[in-house]
Amino acid sequence: MPEITRFFGIVIYMYYAEHNPPHLHAEYQGAKAVVDFNGNVLQGSLGSRTALRLLREWIDLHALELLDDWEFARTGQEIRKIAPLD
């Protein structure tokens, strides 16, 4: 599973040939969550409200890049790295 970015201990991944709705996989201190591009947790938990808040902030800043990566993944193209949250 390609890593898209990492910041403040949060690691973001996206699988190839994924199913809808568009989403990403996030890990934080061993906790895992599947989150859609609106910041809704679809499965799991990051175990930290602060980590989830930071993830949602990052999603808001990079929504268009995430959609591009989603299309790349669906069509088997290389997923691009996205800048971390500073």
Residue pairs with C-beta under 8 A, 6 or more apart in sequence:
1 13
1 14
1 15
1 25
2 13
2 14
2 15
2 16
2 73
2 79
3 11
3 12
3 13
3 81
4 12
4 13
4 14
4 24
4 69
4 79
4 80
4 81
4 82
5 11
5 12
5 58
5 81
5 82
5 83
5 84
6 12
6 84
7 54
7 58
7 84
7 85
7 86
8 51
8 54
8 85
9 28
9 29
9 51
10 26
10 27
10 28
10 46
10 51
10 54
10 55
10 58
11 26
11 27
11 28
12 24
12 25
12 26
12 55
12 58
12 82
13 24
13 25
13 26
13 27
14 24
14 25
14 69
14 70
14 73
14 79
15 25
15 73
16 73
16 74
16 76
16 79
17 73
17 74
17 76
18 70
18 73
18 74
21 36
21 37
21 42
22 36
22 37
22 66
22 67
22 70
23 34
23 35
23 36
23 37
23 42
24 34
24 35
24 37
24 59
24 66
25 32
25 33
25 34
25 35
26 32
26 33
26 34
26 35
26 46
26 55
27 33
27 46
28 46
28 47
28 48
28 51
29 47
29 48
29 51
30 47
31 44
31 45
31 46
31 47
31 48
32 44
32 46
33 41
33 42
33 43
33 44
33 45
33 46
33 52
34 41
34 42
34 43
34 44
35 41
35 42
35 55
35 59
36 42
37 59
37 63
37 66
37 67
37 70
38 59
39 55
39 56
39 59
39 60
41 52
46 52
46 55
54 85
57 85
58 84
58 85
59 66
61 85
62 82
62 83
65 80
65 82
66 82
68 80
69 79
69 80
69 82
71 77
72 78
72 79
72 80
73 79
